Amino acid sequence: MGILRSKWDQKQQEEIMSNHRNEVTIYGDIKLFAGTASPGLAEKIAGYLNTTLCDREVILFPNDNLFVKLGGSVRGQDVYVIQTTSPPVQHNLMELLIMLQTLKLDSAARITAVVPYLCYGRSDKKDQPRVPITARLVADMIEVAGADRYMTLDPHAGQVQGFFSIPGDVLTAIHLLVDYIEGELLSMMQNPVVVATDLGFAKKGRNFAAELDAPISFIEKRRAANDSTAKALSLIGSVNNRDVILVDDEIDTAGSMIEAIELVKKEGALDIYVVCVHPVLSTNAAQKLGSAPIKRLITTDAIPIPPEKWVYLENHTTIISIAPLLGEVIRRAHEGRSVGEMFNE
């Protein structure tokens, strides 16, 4: 009886050790799929993870319908779909949803939507009668389409996290921008001051300034209509005889950013550096920034800048890649390790 018990215990121990070894691969291998909106970023993420992007077909029919077909089975695999939802928003969002459903129907074990820029981030509340909360609708659609998890970067409104019922990682690229400024520019600046271009960005702007050990000022502005225009009203703080770092989460039409540049210049600013995470650059924003009196535009590749817009910006623009950040988070999510450890949390 003792010998049988000993053999049984040994078998149990071997099973426990085997389960422990296989714990991080419970969802199979990492499978990366790229949407058509951000192929360059997806390639960089794949390079960071020392893997390749999976084959897929994305076909746009003449009637504007999209068709997606996978190049191979993903049954039992840990799948990540990398697709930003920048303009054309409706096309890129629908492509993401169709890819998620395709993977779900092919029996992927776990599907994560990696959305560097999440569209409709400004429609986060009912701030007037008879309007939608479209950010919540987008979250619901991503979940219904088949996503088990999501990742996104610097959403315009933090409460967007509460719109998702599935777990996710809401990340920030601010520290990447801070590291670049500290390493490459700060020593050359004269009495730098961080300026938040919107009171809604005040908290993140304050954190940005604290990381640089610089003072902060704020621009008060008021949106006058249900469009992308806003009026810069006044500056809270001093920028006189200082280099200014104008910081915001995204630049859309660049209207409010141009007004901010003109305001700080009027208030005696020296060199002006514009910093943002998401270069949406709608309409003629690239032309506006290209001719604006700024020293440098510093942004990320969360949204690719097309060649026809890049020509206006290339001489004074630095793009910081978020691929290592997303790649490491994907690796940790796959292995079941803490993401907070990356940020000492």
URURZI-V783160 format. One line per field, one symbol per residue. ss: DSSP state (H for helix, E for strand, - for the rest). phi: phi as a letter, one per 20 degrees, with the letter a starting at -180 (. if undefined). burial: I if it has 24 or more other ideal C-beta (glycine too) atoms within 12 Angstrom, else O. A space follows every 50 residues. Layout:
# URURZI-V783160
ss->???
phi->???
burial->???
This chain:
# URURZI-V783160
ss->-HHHHHHHHHHHHHHHHHHHH-HHH----EEEEE----HHHHHHHHHH-- --E--EEEEE-----EEEEE----E--EEEEE------HHHHHHHHHHHH HHHHH--E-EEEEEE------------------HHHHHHHHHHHH---EE EEE----HHHHHH---EEEEE--HHHHHHHHHHHHHHH----EEEE--HH HHHHHHHHHHHH--EEEEEEEE--------EEEEEE-------EEEEEEE E---HHHHHHHHHHHH-----EEEEEEEE-----HHHHHHH----EEEEE ------HHHH---HHHEEEE--HHHHHHHHHHHHH----HHHH--
phi->.ffffffffffffffffffffegfdgdmefcdcdfefbffffffffffel ccfffbdcddfgemedcccfeafcgmdedcddbedfgfgffffffgffff fffffemffbcdeedgdefmfeedaeeafmcedfgffffffffffpfebb cbclffcffggffeeefacedcdgffffgfffedcgfeedlfcecefbff effffffffffelcfcccdecceebeceebdfdbddodcfmcfddecbfb deemffffffffffffenfefcddcbedeflfldfffgffdfedfbdcbc egcfefgfeffedgfccddeeegfffffffffffemdfeggfdld
burial->OOOOOOOOOOOOOOOOOOOOOOOOOOIOIIIIIIIIIIOIIIOIIIOIIO IOIIOIOIOOOOOOOIOIOIOOOIOOIIIIIIIIIIIOIOIIIIIIIIII IIIIOIOIIIIIIIIIIIIIIIIIOOOOOOOOOIIIOIIOIIIOIIIIII IIIIIIIOOIIOIIOIOIIIIIIIIIIIOIIOOOIOOOIOOIIIIIIIII IIOIIOOIIOIIOIIIIIIIIOOOOOOOOIOIOOIIIOIOOIIIIIIIII IIIIIIIIIIIIIIIOIOIIIIIIIIIIIIIIOOIIOIIIOIOIIIIIII IIIIIOOOIOOIIOOIIIIIIIIIIIIIIIIIIIOOOOIOOOOOO
